[in-house]
Each structure stands twice: as structure tokens, then as C-alpha cells.
Amino acid sequence: MALALGLSDEIQASSKIKLETLFIDEGFGTLDDESLEAMMNILADLSNSNKLIGIISHVEQLKQRIDKQIVVSKDSHGNSKVKMVI
């Protein structure tokens, strides 16, 4: 996550591009509870600063704490289904 945030800051600082949306797929399942909590607090702070943060994860603790979700699943025929959870 630090790399993604650092790259975002560098791109904005060295160009006229402003990144207001960030998608993170970081392997949250490998984090211990303390690290996961710290990461969630950082992401909450970022989202409160007018940035849209998208998290790609299967970690149940994250799903429980995120208000707005796009849930992608497969039906019995292997087709993808998308559901908005607000």
C-alpha cells in the first residue's frame, strides 16, 4: 500500500495529472490484525480527503467495515454477477 500511495504522490508532483481515484489490490489476507487495522485507518483518512479509494479483497474484516461495495460473484453456470451494496 505504501508503494501505491507513494507512486500516486510522485505522479501528481512531477506532472499535471491529479489522481483522485486509487484502486488497491494488496493481498490484505497476509496482514495481522494490528496491521490491517492501521491500513484501514489510513484508507479511511484518505477517503475523507475527497479521494475515491477502491479496495479489491476477499478479507471478511474489510467487507464488514466498507459501507459501499461492488460485489462480483459467479452463478451456478459460471457467469459473473455484479451487485451493489450501499
PyMOL Python script that loads the backbone (N, CA, C, O; Angstrom):
from pymol import cmd

cmd.read_pdbstr("""\
ATOM      1  N   MET A   1       0.818  -1.165   0.000  1.00  0.00           N
ATOM      2  CA  MET A   1       0.000   0.000   0.000  1.00  0.00           C
ATOM      3  C   MET A   1       0.880   1.253   0.000  1.00  0.00           C
ATOM      4  O   MET A   1       0.562   2.241  -0.662  1.00  0.00           O
ATOM      5  N   ALA A   2       1.963   1.207   0.729  1.00  0.00           N
ATOM      6  CA  ALA A   2       2.868   2.355   0.771  1.00  0.00           C
ATOM      7  C   ALA A   2       3.393   2.671  -0.620  1.00  0.00           C
ATOM      8  O   ALA A   2       3.511   3.840  -0.987  1.00  0.00           O
ATOM      9  N   LEU A   3       3.708   1.648  -1.393  1.00  0.00           N
ATOM     10  CA  LEU A   3       4.195   1.855  -2.759  1.00  0.00           C
ATOM     11  C   LEU A   3       3.122   2.516  -3.622  1.00  0.00           C
ATOM     12  O   LEU A   3       3.416   3.458  -4.359  1.00  0.00           O
ATOM     13  N   ALA A   4       1.887   2.034  -3.538  1.00  0.00           N
ATOM     14  CA  ALA A   4       0.798   2.616  -4.331  1.00  0.00           C
ATOM     15  C   ALA A   4       0.574   4.074  -3.971  1.00  0.00           C
ATOM     16  O   ALA A   4       0.411   4.912  -4.857  1.00  0.00           O
ATOM     17  N   LEU A   5       0.566   4.387  -2.686  1.00  0.00           N
ATOM     18  CA  LEU A   5       0.356   5.762  -2.255  1.00  0.00           C
ATOM     19  C   LEU A   5       1.537   6.651  -2.636  1.00  0.00           C
ATOM     20  O   LEU A   5       1.351   7.796  -3.049  1.00  0.00           O
ATOM     21  N   GLY A   6       2.745   6.122  -2.497  1.00  0.00           N
ATOM     22  CA  GLY A   6       3.937   6.879  -2.869  1.00  0.00           C
ATOM     23  C   GLY A   6       3.978   7.175  -4.356  1.00  0.00           C
ATOM     24  O   GLY A   6       4.309   8.292  -4.756  1.00  0.00           O
ATOM     25  N   LEU A   7       3.646   6.186  -5.185  1.00  0.00           N
ATOM     26  CA  LEU A   7       3.618   6.403  -6.639  1.00  0.00           C
ATOM     27  C   LEU A   7       2.568   7.431  -7.014  1.00  0.00           C
ATOM     28  O   LEU A   7       2.803   8.270  -7.883  1.00  0.00           O
ATOM     29  N   SER A   8       1.420   7.375  -6.372  1.00  0.00           N
ATOM     30  CA  SER A   8       0.370   8.356  -6.630  1.00  0.00           C
ATOM     31  C   SER A   8       0.870   9.757  -6.341  1.00  0.00           C
ATOM     32  O   SER A   8       0.662  10.663  -7.147  1.00  0.00           O
ATOM     33  N   ASP A   9       1.526   9.952  -5.208  1.00  0.00           N
ATOM     34  CA  ASP A   9       2.059  11.267  -4.844  1.00  0.00           C
ATOM     35  C   ASP A   9       3.133  11.722  -5.829  1.00  0.00           C
ATOM     36  O   ASP A   9       3.158  12.888  -6.221  1.00  0.00           O
ATOM     37  N   GLU A  10       4.020  10.813  -6.231  1.00  0.00           N
ATOM     38  CA  GLU A  10       5.097  11.173  -7.172  1.00  0.00           C
ATOM     39  C   GLU A  10       4.545  11.569  -8.532  1.00  0.00           C
ATOM     40  O   GLU A  10       5.013  12.538  -9.130  1.00  0.00           O
ATOM     41  N   ILE A  11       3.570  10.843  -9.023  1.00  0.00           N
ATOM     42  CA  ILE A  11       2.974  11.167 -10.328  1.00  0.00           C
ATOM     43  C   ILE A  11       2.348  12.546 -10.280  1.00  0.00           C
ATOM     44  O   ILE A  11       2.511  13.341 -11.206  1.00  0.00           O
ATOM     45  N   GLN A  12       1.634  12.832  -9.208  1.00  0.00           N
ATOM     46  CA  GLN A  12       0.996  14.138  -9.088  1.00  0.00           C
ATOM     47  C   GLN A  12       2.029  15.257  -8.953  1.00  0.00           C
ATOM     48  O   GLN A  12       1.846  16.340  -9.510  1.00  0.00           O
ATOM     49  N   ALA A  13       3.098  15.006  -8.228  1.00  0.00           N
ATOM     50  CA  ALA A  13       4.116  16.032  -8.001  1.00  0.00           C
ATOM     51  C   ALA A  13       4.923  16.325  -9.263  1.00  0.00           C
ATOM     52  O   ALA A  13       5.352  17.460  -9.473  1.00  0.00           O
ATOM     53  N   SER A  14       5.133  15.320 -10.099  1.00  0.00           N
ATOM     54  CA  SER A  14       6.002  15.505 -11.264  1.00  0.00           C
ATOM     55  C   SER A  14       5.245  15.756 -12.568  1.00  0.00           C
ATOM     56  O   SER A  14       5.860  15.857 -13.630  1.00  0.00           O
ATOM     57  N   SER A  15       3.933  15.855 -12.496  1.00  0.00           N
ATOM     58  CA  SER A  15       3.160  16.096 -13.711  1.00  0.00           C
ATOM     59  C   SER A  15       1.931  16.930 -13.373  1.00  0.00           C
ATOM     60  O   SER A  15       1.720  17.324 -12.225  1.00  0.00           O
ATOM     61  N   LYS A  16       1.147  17.182 -14.372  1.00  0.00           N
ATOM     62  CA  LYS A  16      -0.096  17.932 -14.155  1.00  0.00           C
ATOM     63  C   LYS A  16      -1.276  17.000 -13.949  1.00  0.00           C
ATOM     64  O   LYS A  16      -2.428  17.435 -13.958  1.00  0.00           O
ATOM     65  N   ILE A  17      -0.992  15.725 -13.765  1.00  0.00           N
ATOM     66  CA  ILE A  17      -2.048  14.737 -13.563  1.00  0.00           C
ATOM     67  C   ILE A  17      -2.452  14.743 -12.096  1.00  0.00           C
ATOM     68  O   ILE A  17      -1.599  14.691 -11.210  1.00  0.00           O
ATOM     69  N   LYS A  18      -3.752  14.805 -11.842  1.00  0.00           N
ATOM     70  CA  LYS A  18      -4.260  14.739 -10.483  1.00  0.00           C
ATOM     71  C   LYS A  18      -5.026  13.430 -10.319  1.00  0.00           C
ATOM     72  O   LYS A  18      -6.024  13.193 -10.999  1.00  0.00           O
ATOM     73  N   LEU A  19      -4.553  12.592  -9.416  1.00  0.00           N
ATOM     74  CA  LEU A  19      -5.182  11.299  -9.177  1.00  0.00           C
ATOM     75  C   LEU A  19      -6.132  11.401  -7.994  1.00  0.00           C
ATOM     76  O   LEU A  19      -5.697  11.577  -6.856  1.00  0.00           O
ATOM     77  N   GLU A  20      -7.419  11.291  -8.261  1.00  0.00           N
ATOM     78  CA  GLU A  20      -8.402  11.360  -7.189  1.00  0.00           C
ATOM     79  C   GLU A  20      -9.025  10.005  -6.909  1.00  0.00           C
ATOM     80  O   GLU A  20      -9.841   9.868  -5.997  1.00  0.00           O
ATOM     81  N   THR A  21      -8.644   9.005  -7.690  1.00  0.00           N
ATOM     82  CA  THR A  21      -9.156   7.657  -7.519  1.00  0.00           C
ATOM     83  C   THR A  21      -7.984   6.701  -7.433  1.00  0.00           C
ATOM     84  O   THR A  21      -7.023   6.808  -8.195  1.00  0.00           O
ATOM     85  N   LEU A  22      -8.068   5.772  -6.507  1.00  0.00           N
ATOM     86  CA  LEU A  22      -6.993   4.807  -6.308  1.00  0.00           C
ATOM     87  C   LEU A  22      -7.604   3.443  -6.028  1.00  0.00           C
ATOM     88  O   LEU A  22      -8.426   3.308  -5.122  1.00  0.00           O
ATOM     89  N   PHE A  23      -7.213   2.430  -6.798  1.00  0.00           N
ATOM     90  CA  PHE A  23      -7.637   1.057  -6.552  1.00  0.00           C
ATOM     91  C   PHE A  23      -6.457   0.285  -5.992  1.00  0.00           C
ATOM     92  O   PHE A  23      -5.348   0.349  -6.523  1.00  0.00           O
ATOM     93  N   ILE A  24      -6.706  -0.439  -4.921  1.00  0.00           N
ATOM     94  CA  ILE A  24      -5.636  -1.167  -4.248  1.00  0.00           C
ATOM     95  C   ILE A  24      -6.008  -2.645  -4.172  1.00  0.00           C
ATOM     96  O   ILE A  24      -7.082  -3.002  -3.687  1.00  0.00           O
ATOM     97  N   ASP A  25      -5.119  -3.489  -4.651  1.00  0.00           N
ATOM     98  CA  ASP A  25      -5.243  -4.944  -4.535  1.00  0.00           C
ATOM     99  C   ASP A  25      -3.928  -5.420  -3.948  1.00  0.00           C
ATOM    100  O   ASP A  25      -3.000  -5.755  -4.685  1.00  0.00           O
ATOM    101  N   GLU A  26      -3.844  -5.452  -2.643  1.00  0.00           N
ATOM    102  CA  GLU A  26      -2.566  -5.610  -1.969  1.00  0.00           C
ATOM    103  C   GLU A  26      -2.357  -6.930  -1.246  1.00  0.00           C
ATOM    104  O   GLU A  26      -1.311  -7.090  -0.617  1.00  0.00           O
ATOM    105  N   GLY A  27      -3.256  -7.863  -1.289  1.00  0.00           N
ATOM    106  CA  GLY A  27      -3.071  -9.083  -0.523  1.00  0.00           C
ATOM    107  C   GLY A  27      -3.292  -8.852   0.966  1.00  0.00           C
ATOM    108  O   GLY A  27      -2.453  -9.217   1.789  1.00  0.00           O
ATOM    109  N   PHE A  28      -4.417  -8.247   1.306  1.00  0.00           N
ATOM    110  CA  PHE A  28      -4.719  -7.910   2.690  1.00  0.00           C
ATOM    111  C   PHE A  28      -4.787  -9.130   3.598  1.00  0.00           C
ATOM    112  O   PHE A  28      -4.644  -9.002   4.814  1.00  0.00           O
ATOM    113  N   GLY A  29      -5.000 -10.296   3.033  1.00  0.00           N
ATOM    114  CA  GLY A  29      -5.116 -11.518   3.824  1.00  0.00           C
ATOM    115  C   GLY A  29      -3.842 -11.899   4.551  1.00  0.00           C
ATOM    116  O   GLY A  29      -3.890 -12.711   5.476  1.00  0.00           O
ATOM    117  N   THR A  30      -2.711 -11.344   4.166  1.00  0.00           N
ATOM    118  CA  THR A  30      -1.446 -11.675   4.812  1.00  0.00           C
ATOM    119  C   THR A  30      -1.141 -10.766   5.998  1.00  0.00           C
ATOM    120  O   THR A  30      -0.153 -10.978   6.701  1.00  0.00           O
ATOM    121  N   LEU A  31      -1.985  -9.748   6.230  1.00  0.00           N
ATOM    122  CA  LEU A  31      -1.740  -8.813   7.321  1.00  0.00           C
ATOM    123  C   LEU A  31      -2.253  -9.349   8.650  1.00  0.00           C
ATOM    124  O   LEU A  31      -3.291 -10.007   8.705  1.00  0.00           O
ATOM    125  N   ASP A  32      -1.517  -9.062   9.721  1.00  0.00           N
ATOM    126  CA  ASP A  32      -2.032  -9.410  11.049  1.00  0.00           C
ATOM    127  C   ASP A  32      -3.110  -8.384  11.420  1.00  0.00           C
ATOM    128  O   ASP A  32      -3.273  -7.379  10.727  1.00  0.00           O
ATOM    129  N   ASP A  33      -3.838  -8.631  12.497  1.00  0.00           N
ATOM    130  CA  ASP A  33      -4.960  -7.771  12.867  1.00  0.00           C
ATOM    131  C   ASP A  33      -4.541  -6.327  13.092  1.00  0.00           C
ATOM    132  O   ASP A  33      -5.253  -5.410  12.680  1.00  0.00           O
ATOM    133  N   GLU A  34      -3.410  -6.106  13.730  1.00  0.00           N
ATOM    134  CA  GLU A  34      -2.939  -4.752  14.015  1.00  0.00           C
ATOM    135  C   GLU A  34      -2.593  -4.004  12.731  1.00  0.00           C
ATOM    136  O   GLU A  34      -2.944  -2.834  12.581  1.00  0.00           O
ATOM    137  N   SER A  35      -1.910  -4.667  11.811  1.00  0.00           N
ATOM    138  CA  SER A  35      -1.542  -4.042  10.532  1.00  0.00           C
ATOM    139  C   SER A  35      -2.778  -3.756   9.691  1.00  0.00           C
ATOM    140  O   SER A  35      -2.861  -2.719   9.033  1.00  0.00           O
ATOM    141  N   LEU A  36      -3.739  -4.677   9.714  1.00  0.00           N
ATOM    142  CA  LEU A  36      -4.980  -4.491   8.964  1.00  0.00           C
ATOM    143  C   LEU A  36      -5.749  -3.284   9.506  1.00  0.00           C
ATOM    144  O   LEU A  36      -6.289  -2.491   8.735  1.00  0.00           O
ATOM    145  N   GLU A  37      -5.797  -3.149  10.821  1.00  0.00           N
ATOM    146  CA  GLU A  37      -6.479  -2.010  11.441  1.00  0.00           C
ATOM    147  C   GLU A  37      -5.791  -0.694  11.060  1.00  0.00           C
ATOM    148  O   GLU A  37      -6.460   0.285  10.730  1.00  0.00           O
ATOM    149  N   ALA A  38      -4.469  -0.674  11.104  1.00  0.00           N
ATOM    150  CA  ALA A  38      -3.710   0.530  10.736  1.00  0.00           C
ATOM    151  C   ALA A  38      -3.965   0.894   9.274  1.00  0.00           C
ATOM    152  O   ALA A  38      -4.147   2.067   8.949  1.00  0.00           O
ATOM    153  N   MET A  39      -3.978  -0.103   8.397  1.00  0.00           N
ATOM    154  CA  MET A  39      -4.224   0.134   6.976  1.00  0.00           C
ATOM    155  C   MET A  39      -5.631   0.680   6.757  1.00  0.00           C
ATOM    156  O   MET A  39      -5.815   1.590   5.948  1.00  0.00           O
ATOM    157  N   MET A  40      -6.613   0.149   7.453  1.00  0.00           N
ATOM    158  CA  MET A  40      -7.987   0.625   7.307  1.00  0.00           C
ATOM    159  C   MET A  40      -8.112   2.075   7.784  1.00  0.00           C
ATOM    160  O   MET A  40      -8.848   2.861   7.187  1.00  0.00           O
ATOM    161  N   ASN A  41      -7.405   2.429   8.843  1.00  0.00           N
ATOM    162  CA  ASN A  41      -7.444   3.811   9.330  1.00  0.00           C
ATOM    163  C   ASN A  41      -6.835   4.771   8.314  1.00  0.00           C
ATOM    164  O   ASN A  41      -7.352   5.869   8.107  1.00  0.00           O
ATOM    165  N   ILE A  42      -5.738   4.360   7.682  1.00  0.00           N
ATOM    166  CA  ILE A  42      -5.107   5.186   6.652  1.00  0.00           C
ATOM    167  C   ILE A  42      -6.055   5.374   5.467  1.00  0.00           C
ATOM    168  O   ILE A  42      -6.205   6.486   4.961  1.00  0.00           O
ATOM    169  N   LEU A  43      -6.691   4.296   5.028  1.00  0.00           N
ATOM    170  CA  LEU A  43      -7.621   4.386   3.901  1.00  0.00           C
ATOM    171  C   LEU A  43      -8.834   5.242   4.252  1.00  0.00           C
ATOM    172  O   LEU A  43      -9.335   5.975   3.400  1.00  0.00           O
ATOM    173  N   ALA A  44      -9.311   5.158   5.490  1.00  0.00           N
ATOM    174  CA  ALA A  44     -10.439   5.994   5.926  1.00  0.00           C
ATOM    175  C   ALA A  44     -10.044   7.467   5.880  1.00  0.00           C
ATOM    176  O   ALA A  44     -10.827   8.307   5.437  1.00  0.00           O
ATOM    177  N   ASP A  45      -8.842   7.778   6.332  1.00  0.00           N
ATOM    178  CA  ASP A  45      -8.360   9.160   6.277  1.00  0.00           C
ATOM    179  C   ASP A  45      -8.274   9.658   4.839  1.00  0.00           C
ATOM    180  O   ASP A  45      -8.650  10.793   4.545  1.00  0.00           O
ATOM    181  N   LEU A  46      -7.779   8.809   3.946  1.00  0.00           N
ATOM    182  CA  LEU A  46      -7.685   9.190   2.533  1.00  0.00           C
ATOM    183  C   LEU A  46      -9.062   9.428   1.926  1.00  0.00           C
ATOM    184  O   LEU A  46      -9.255  10.384   1.175  1.00  0.00           O
ATOM    185  N   SER A  47     -10.004   8.573   2.243  1.00  0.00           N
ATOM    186  CA  SER A  47     -11.341   8.731   1.658  1.00  0.00           C
ATOM    187  C   SER A  47     -12.038   9.973   2.201  1.00  0.00           C
ATOM    188  O   SER A  47     -12.917  10.524   1.540  1.00  0.00           O
ATOM    189  N   ASN A  48     -11.660  10.417   3.388  1.00  0.00           N
ATOM    190  CA  ASN A  48     -12.217  11.652   3.941  1.00  0.00           C
ATOM    191  C   ASN A  48     -11.595  12.889   3.320  1.00  0.00           C
ATOM    192  O   ASN A  48     -12.068  14.000   3.562  1.00  0.00           O
ATOM    193  N   SER A  49     -10.547  12.725   2.526  1.00  0.00           N
ATOM    194  CA  SER A  49      -9.881  13.858   1.883  1.00  0.00           C
ATOM    195  C   SER A  49     -10.258  13.963   0.406  1.00  0.00           C
ATOM    196  O   SER A  49      -9.432  14.341  -0.425  1.00  0.00           O
ATOM    197  N   ASN A  50     -11.509  13.627   0.083  1.00  0.00           N
ATOM    198  CA  ASN A  50     -12.046  13.743  -1.278  1.00  0.00           C
ATOM    199  C   ASN A  50     -11.359  12.840  -2.287  1.00  0.00           C
ATOM    200  O   ASN A  50     -11.304  13.178  -3.469  1.00  0.00           O
ATOM    201  N   LYS A  51     -10.841  11.714  -1.857  1.00  0.00           N
ATOM    202  CA  LYS A  51     -10.291  10.723  -2.772  1.00  0.00           C
ATOM    203  C   LYS A  51     -11.212   9.508  -2.776  1.00  0.00           C
ATOM    204  O   LYS A  51     -11.762   9.131  -1.742  1.00  0.00           O
ATOM    205  N   LEU A  52     -11.372   8.911  -3.928  1.00  0.00           N
ATOM    206  CA  LEU A  52     -12.145   7.685  -4.043  1.00  0.00           C
ATOM    207  C   LEU A  52     -11.168   6.526  -3.965  1.00  0.00           C
ATOM    208  O   LEU A  52     -10.274   6.409  -4.803  1.00  0.00           O
ATOM    209  N   ILE A  53     -11.328   5.680  -2.982  1.00  0.00           N
ATOM    210  CA  ILE A  53     -10.433   4.550  -2.764  1.00  0.00           C
ATOM    211  C   ILE A  53     -11.209   3.271  -3.032  1.00  0.00           C
ATOM    212  O   ILE A  53     -12.235   3.019  -2.401  1.00  0.00           O
ATOM    213  N   GLY A  54     -10.720   2.460  -3.969  1.00  0.00           N
ATOM    214  CA  GLY A  54     -11.312   1.152  -4.255  1.00  0.00           C
ATOM    215  C   GLY A  54     -10.390   0.064  -3.734  1.00  0.00           C
ATOM    216  O   GLY A  54      -9.184   0.090  -3.977  1.00  0.00           O
ATOM    217  N   ILE A  55     -10.961  -0.885  -3.023  1.00  0.00           N
ATOM    218  CA  ILE A  55     -10.179  -1.984  -2.455  1.00  0.00           C
ATOM    219  C   ILE A  55     -10.676  -3.284  -3.077  1.00  0.00           C
ATOM    220  O   ILE A  55     -11.877  -3.554  -3.095  1.00  0.00           O
ATOM    221  N   ILE A  56      -9.751  -4.078  -3.582  1.00  0.00           N
ATOM    222  CA  ILE A  56     -10.075  -5.388  -4.129  1.00  0.00           C
ATOM    223  C   ILE A  56      -9.609  -6.403  -3.099  1.00  0.00           C
ATOM    224  O   ILE A  56      -8.410  -6.545  -2.859  1.00  0.00           O
ATOM    225  N   SER A  57     -10.562  -7.116  -2.486  1.00  0.00           N
ATOM    226  CA  SER A  57     -10.184  -8.002  -1.395  1.00  0.00           C
ATOM    227  C   SER A  57     -11.235  -9.070  -1.149  1.00  0.00           C
ATOM    228  O   SER A  57     -12.406  -8.912  -1.492  1.00  0.00           O
ATOM    229  N   HIS A  58     -10.779 -10.169  -0.542  1.00  0.00           N
ATOM    230  CA  HIS A  58     -11.662 -11.237  -0.090  1.00  0.00           C
ATOM    231  C   HIS A  58     -11.673 -11.325   1.432  1.00  0.00           C
ATOM    232  O   HIS A  58     -12.302 -12.223   1.991  1.00  0.00           O
ATOM    233  N   VAL A  59     -10.989 -10.410   2.109  1.00  0.00           N
ATOM    234  CA  VAL A  59     -10.847 -10.445   3.556  1.00  0.00           C
ATOM    235  C   VAL A  59     -12.166 -10.006   4.208  1.00  0.00           C
ATOM    236  O   VAL A  59     -12.645  -8.895   3.980  1.00  0.00           O
ATOM    237  N   GLU A  60     -12.733 -10.889   5.013  1.00  0.00           N
ATOM    238  CA  GLU A  60     -14.040 -10.645   5.628  1.00  0.00           C
ATOM    239  C   GLU A  60     -14.038  -9.399   6.516  1.00  0.00           C
ATOM    240  O   GLU A  60     -15.026  -8.666   6.541  1.00  0.00           O
ATOM    241  N   GLN A  61     -12.954  -9.150   7.241  1.00  0.00           N
ATOM    242  CA  GLN A  61     -12.871  -7.969   8.110  1.00  0.00           C
ATOM    243  C   GLN A  61     -13.015  -6.679   7.317  1.00  0.00           C
ATOM    244  O   GLN A  61     -13.603  -5.711   7.800  1.00  0.00           O
ATOM    245  N   LEU A  62     -12.485  -6.664   6.111  1.00  0.00           N
ATOM    246  CA  LEU A  62     -12.619  -5.479   5.262  1.00  0.00           C
ATOM    247  C   LEU A  62     -14.055  -5.326   4.780  1.00  0.00           C
ATOM    248  O   LEU A  62     -14.610  -4.227   4.789  1.00  0.00           O
ATOM    249  N   LYS A  63     -14.648  -6.432   4.360  1.00  0.00           N
ATOM    250  CA  LYS A  63     -16.021  -6.382   3.862  1.00  0.00           C
ATOM    251  C   LYS A  63     -16.978  -5.840   4.908  1.00  0.00           C
ATOM    252  O   LYS A  63     -17.921  -5.121   4.577  1.00  0.00           O
ATOM    253  N   GLN A  64     -16.744  -6.178   6.162  1.00  0.00           N
ATOM    254  CA  GLN A  64     -17.622  -5.732   7.238  1.00  0.00           C
ATOM    255  C   GLN A  64     -17.495  -4.244   7.511  1.00  0.00           C
ATOM    256  O   GLN A  64     -18.437  -3.633   8.016  1.00  0.00           O
ATOM    257  N   ARG A  65     -16.360  -3.646   7.191  1.00  0.00           N
ATOM    258  CA  ARG A  65     -16.120  -2.234   7.515  1.00  0.00           C
ATOM    259  C   ARG A  65     -16.351  -1.280   6.355  1.00  0.00           C
ATOM    260  O   ARG A  65     -16.332  -0.064   6.547  1.00  0.00           O
ATOM    261  N   ILE A  66     -16.564  -1.798   5.173  1.00  0.00           N
ATOM    262  CA  ILE A  66     -16.726  -0.937   3.998  1.00  0.00           C
ATOM    263  C   ILE A  66     -18.211  -0.785   3.687  1.00  0.00           C
ATOM    264  O   ILE A  66     -18.916  -1.764   3.444  1.00  0.00           O
ATOM    265  N   ASP A  67     -18.672   0.471   3.699  1.00  0.00           N
ATOM    266  CA  ASP A  67     -20.098   0.751   3.517  1.00  0.00           C
ATOM    267  C   ASP A  67     -20.598   0.447   2.111  1.00  0.00           C
ATOM    268  O   ASP A  67     -21.595  -0.252   1.932  1.00  0.00           O
ATOM    269  N   LYS A  68     -19.902   0.974   1.130  1.00  0.00           N
ATOM    270  CA  LYS A  68     -20.338   0.855  -0.261  1.00  0.00           C
ATOM    271  C   LYS A  68     -19.464  -0.171  -0.964  1.00  0.00           C
ATOM    272  O   LYS A  68     -18.238  -0.057  -0.985  1.00  0.00           O
ATOM    273  N   GLN A  69     -20.123  -1.186  -1.546  1.00  0.00           N
ATOM    274  CA  GLN A  69     -19.370  -2.276  -2.163  1.00  0.00           C
ATOM    275  C   GLN A  69     -19.935  -2.619  -3.534  1.00  0.00           C
ATOM    276  O   GLN A  69     -21.129  -2.478  -3.797  1.00  0.00           O
ATOM    277  N   ILE A  70     -19.042  -3.070  -4.389  1.00  0.00           N
ATOM    278  CA  ILE A  70     -19.428  -3.719  -5.641  1.00  0.00           C
ATOM    279  C   ILE A  70     -18.993  -5.168  -5.469  1.00  0.00           C
ATOM    280  O   ILE A  70     -17.798  -5.461  -5.428  1.00  0.00           O
ATOM    281  N   VAL A  71     -19.954  -6.065  -5.370  1.00  0.00           N
ATOM    282  CA  VAL A  71     -19.666  -7.474  -5.105  1.00  0.00           C
ATOM    283  C   VAL A  71     -19.812  -8.254  -6.407  1.00  0.00           C
ATOM    284  O   VAL A  71     -20.871  -8.244  -7.035  1.00  0.00           O
ATOM    285  N   VAL A  72     -18.744  -8.925  -6.799  1.00  0.00           N
ATOM    286  CA  VAL A  72     -18.754  -9.738  -8.013  1.00  0.00           C
ATOM    287  C   VAL A  72     -18.715 -11.195  -7.593  1.00  0.00           C
ATOM    288  O   VAL A  72     -17.846 -11.602  -6.822  1.00  0.00           O
ATOM    289  N   SER A  73     -19.661 -11.986  -8.100  1.00  0.00           N
ATOM    290  CA  SER A  73     -19.712 -13.416  -7.785  1.00  0.00           C
ATOM    291  C   SER A  73     -20.095 -14.186  -9.041  1.00  0.00           C
ATOM    292  O   SER A  73     -20.490 -13.602 -10.050  1.00  0.00           O
ATOM    293  N   LYS A  74     -19.973 -15.493  -8.963  1.00  0.00           N
ATOM    294  CA  LYS A  74     -20.345 -16.342 -10.093  1.00  0.00           C
ATOM    295  C   LYS A  74     -21.623 -17.098  -9.752  1.00  0.00           C
ATOM    296  O   LYS A  74     -21.831 -17.521  -8.615  1.00  0.00           O
ATOM    297  N   ASP A  75     -22.481 -17.258 -10.770  1.00  0.00           N
ATOM    298  CA  ASP A  75     -23.678 -18.061 -10.560  1.00  0.00           C
ATOM    299  C   ASP A  75     -23.365 -19.526 -10.851  1.00  0.00           C
ATOM    300  O   ASP A  75     -22.217 -19.867 -11.136  1.00  0.00           O
ATOM    301  N   SER A  76     -24.357 -20.381 -10.783  1.00  0.00           N
ATOM    302  CA  SER A  76     -24.138 -21.823 -10.949  1.00  0.00           C
ATOM    303  C   SER A  76     -23.679 -22.207 -12.350  1.00  0.00           C
ATOM    304  O   SER A  76     -23.205 -23.324 -12.558  1.00  0.00           O
ATOM    305  N   HIS A  77     -23.811 -21.301 -13.313  1.00  0.00           N
ATOM    306  CA  HIS A  77     -23.378 -21.560 -14.690  1.00  0.00           C
ATOM    307  C   HIS A  77     -22.009 -20.968 -14.984  1.00  0.00           C
ATOM    308  O   HIS A  77     -21.519 -21.067 -16.109  1.00  0.00           O
ATOM    309  N   GLY A  78     -21.382 -20.350 -13.975  1.00  0.00           N
ATOM    310  CA  GLY A  78     -20.063 -19.759 -14.151  1.00  0.00           C
ATOM    311  C   GLY A  78     -20.081 -18.336 -14.676  1.00  0.00           C
ATOM    312  O   GLY A  78     -19.029 -17.771 -14.978  1.00  0.00           O
ATOM    313  N   ASN A  79     -21.268 -17.751 -14.787  1.00  0.00           N
ATOM    314  CA  ASN A  79     -21.387 -16.368 -15.245  1.00  0.00           C
ATOM    315  C   ASN A  79     -21.175 -15.410 -14.074  1.00  0.00           C
ATOM    316  O   ASN A  79     -21.592 -15.690 -12.950  1.00  0.00           O
ATOM    317  N   SER A  80     -20.535 -14.295 -14.343  1.00  0.00           N
ATOM    318  CA  SER A  80     -20.310 -13.299 -13.299  1.00  0.00           C
ATOM    319  C   SER A  80     -21.574 -12.499 -13.046  1.00  0.00           C
ATOM    320  O   SER A  80     -22.318 -12.156 -13.965  1.00  0.00           O
ATOM    321  N   LYS A  81     -21.796 -12.211 -11.766  1.00  0.00           N
ATOM    322  CA  LYS A  81     -22.923 -11.372 -11.355  1.00  0.00           C
ATOM    323  C   LYS A  81     -22.342 -10.218 -10.534  1.00  0.00           C
ATOM    324  O   LYS A  81     -21.423 -10.405  -9.737  1.00  0.00           O
ATOM    325  N   VAL A  82     -22.896  -9.030 -10.746  1.00  0.00           N
ATOM    326  CA  VAL A  82     -22.441  -7.846 -10.027  1.00  0.00           C
ATOM    327  C   VAL A  82     -23.602  -7.316  -9.202  1.00  0.00           C
ATOM    328  O   VAL A  82     -24.728  -7.201  -9.688  1.00  0.00           O
ATOM    329  N   LYS A  83     -23.309  -6.994  -7.941  1.00  0.00           N
ATOM    330  CA  LYS A  83     -24.327  -6.467  -7.048  1.00  0.00           C
ATOM    331  C   LYS A  83     -23.737  -5.272  -6.304  1.00  0.00           C
ATOM    332  O   LYS A  83     -22.613  -5.333  -5.805  1.00  0.00           O
ATOM    333  N   MET A  84     -24.508  -4.185  -6.235  1.00  0.00           N
ATOM    334  CA  MET A  84     -24.111  -3.016  -5.468  1.00  0.00           C
ATOM    335  C   MET A  84     -24.661  -3.154  -4.052  1.00  0.00           C
ATOM    336  O   MET A  84     -25.840  -3.452  -3.859  1.00  0.00           O
ATOM    337  N   VAL A  85     -23.799  -2.937  -3.073  1.00  0.00           N
ATOM    338  CA  VAL A  85     -24.216  -2.952  -1.675  1.00  0.00           C
ATOM    339  C   VAL A  85     -23.951  -1.560  -1.127  1.00  0.00           C
ATOM    340  O   VAL A  85     -22.804  -1.121  -1.042  1.00  0.00           O
ATOM    341  N   ILE A  86     -25.016  -0.876  -0.759  1.00  0.00           N
ATOM    342  CA  ILE A  86     -24.875   0.502  -0.269  1.00  0.00           C
ATOM    343  C   ILE A  86     -25.475   0.610   1.117  1.00  0.00           C
ATOM    344  O   ILE A  86     -25.461   1.687   1.713  1.00  0.00           O
TER     345      ILE A  86
END
""", "prot")
cmd.dss("prot")
cmd.show_as("cartoon", "prot")
cmd.util.cbc("prot")
cmd.orient("prot")
